[in-house]
Amino acid sequence: MRTKKITAVLLCIVLILSVIAPMSAVAKDGCSCEYTPIVYVKGRSAIYVDKDKPTTDKYGDNPALPYIREEDAKEMLSFLVPLYAECYYKDDFEPFRIEITKCFKKIYKDYALDTNGNPTNNSGLQSSDCWKNKPLKDCHKPNGVIDNPEMANKEVYKYFFQYDCRLDPCDTADDLKEYIDAVKAVTGHSKVKIIARCLGTNIVSAYFAEYGWGDVEDVILYNAIANGTAITNSLFNGELYFDADAVDFFATQSLSGETVILNFLCEIITMANKTYGLDALMDYFNMTGTKVARLVVPDIMRVSYATTPGYWSMISADNYITARDYIFDGAELEWNGLIRKLDNYHNTVGSRLNDMYKQMKADGVNIYNISKYGYQLYPIMEDAAHQSDQIVTVEQQAPGTTCAPIGEHFDKKYMKKAEANGTAKYISPDKAIDASTSLFPDTTWYIKNMEHNCFPKSVDKMLYDILRSNGKMTVFTNEEYPQYLVFDNSNGKDNGTTRPMTEEDLGYTLEEPGFFDLLISMLKNFIALLGQLGDIIAEAIQNLQK
C-alpha cells in the first residue's frame, strides 16, 4: 500500500512538472524588452500580370497593373473623341457606351476579378513569396538610438505586410492574422504595434472586426481611407461635375510653378474664372458630362474597378448602398458572389468603424491618427472645396474634424466661441482645421501641403517616436510634433521634411490673387514666353544656316 502511495505521489509530481516545464520554457523564450515589434501594413501595392515571374517595369513582359501604352491611348482617343462628338450631335450616347466599355475591358483584362471577386489568372501578389517561404527573423530590437528619418524608416519597415489590394479585405485580414502570429512567435512578444497606411487602414480594420485587438498595443492610422475617399464615392456613383472655382484652384495648386507656359496657362484659367468665362465652359461640360457619366459608368466599372472588393472598401459607408445598387442594377444575379462579399465588409467593418475604434480606445489600445490637408479635391465632383490631400477629405481621414473650405478660414465668431469653451488650442494656426471635434483630439496630427501619394521618410521618424512613447505622446507633449505641421517638398517628395506650424509660419496657403496682380503676372509671363519663342526661332535659323 505504501508503495502505491509513493508511486501516486511521484506521478503527481511528474504531472505537475510536465505542466510547469512548458510554462517555464515559454517564460524563458519570451521577450521582455520594451521594444514591442511594429507591423507595417501599407497601402496599394503593385499588382503584376504574372505573380510567378520576376517583376519588370510597365513596358516589360510582366507589367504592374493597370497601365496603357502611349500608342494604345492615342488610338483609343482618336476613335472615341469623334464618336463622342457624333453621339452628342445625335443625342444618343449608346454607341459611345459600348465602345468605351470595350476599351476599358482591354486595358483591365488582366487586372479585373471575376463575378465572385476572385482572380481569374495568375496575377497579383503571393503571400508565400512575400514572407511564408522566407522565415521571419527576430530583428525587432533597434541597433541604437534612432535619431534620423533613414534609421526610423528601417525600423518601421522591419515587419512589412504585403497583400493583393484588389481582394476582399476580410480575406486579407486572415493572412494578416497569420503574419502577426508569426511576428509574435519569432520575437517572443505577446503583442504588436501596428502602422496602417492608406488602404492598409481598411485591412487592419477588417482584422480588428474579425479577430479583436487583444494582441495590439498601439495603432497608427496614417492617411486613412477606411472611412472612404471622395473620389471613389464620386466615381462609383457615376457623379461627374466640373466647378469653375474647383478647376481654378486645382490648376493653381497642381500646375503652376513648373514652367512659364504652365504658369501662364493657370493664370488664363484664373482670369477666365474671374470674368465668368470659365463658368460658362464648365456649364457646357456639365450639360452632357453628368448624363454620359451616369450612362457609361456601370458598364465601365464592371470590367475594371467594380470587380475588386478592395476598391469597394474605399467607399464611405453612407455611400455604399446607393453605389452598389447603381453599379449592379439589373445584374445582381450574375454578380451575386461578389455582392455577398461587399455586403459582408460593409456590415461587419465599414458601417461600424468609428464605434469599433472608440471601443478599442476604451479597452486600452492607444489610437493615433495622422491626416493630410491643404489641397483641394480633384475638380470632377460637386462640392470639391473640402480640405483634403486631393483624394481623401480631412473629415474622412480623421472623422469628426471640423474644417473651413479650401482657401478660407474660421471667422471671428467661430474663434471667439472656441476661446470661450476652451477648444481654441485644437484649432490650427492657419484657422482652417479644428481637431476638438475629432474622435481622438489629443492624438490626431495634421500635416499641411502633403499630397495623398506622398509618404516621406521624415514622417517615418514621427511614426517611430509616437509608437516608442508607449502611449505617453499626445499633440501637446513634444515640441517637435505639435498637432499641426507643415510639409516642405522643396527637395522632392521623398526627401521632404516637416516642421511645426506656427502663427508666423503657416506654410503655403492657397489664396486667390487680386485682379490687377494677376494681370501684371500674366503680362510678365507672356513677355517671358515671347522671349523663349524668340530663342527657339533664333536657334532654328542658326541650324538652317549650318
ABEGO torsion letter per residue (X at the ends): XAAAAAAAAAAAAAAAAAAAAAAAAAAAABBABABBBBBBBBBBBBBBABAABBBBBAABABBBOBBBBAAAAAAAAAAAAAAAAAAAAAGBAAAAAAAAAAAAAAAAAAABBBAAGBBABABEBBAAAAAAABBBBBAABBAEBBABAAAAAAAAAABBBBBBAABBAAAAAAAAAAAAAAAAAAAGBABBBBBBBEAAAAAAAAAAAAAEAAABABBBBBGBAAAEBAAAAAAAAGBBBBBAAAAAAAAAAAABGABAAAAAAAAAAAAAAAAGAAAAAAAAAAAAAAAAAAAAAAAAAAABAAABAAAAAABBAAAAAAAAAAAABGAAAAAAAAAAAAAAAAAAAAAAAAAAAAAAAAAGBBBBBBBBBGBBBBAABBGAABBBAGABBAAAABBGBBBBBBGBBBBAAAAAAAAAAGAAAABBAAGABBAAABABAAABBBBBGBBABBBBAAAAAAAAAAAAAGGABBAAABAABBABBBBBAAAEAAABBBBBBBAABAEBBBBBBBAAAAAAAAAAAAAAAAAAAAAAAAAAAAAAAX
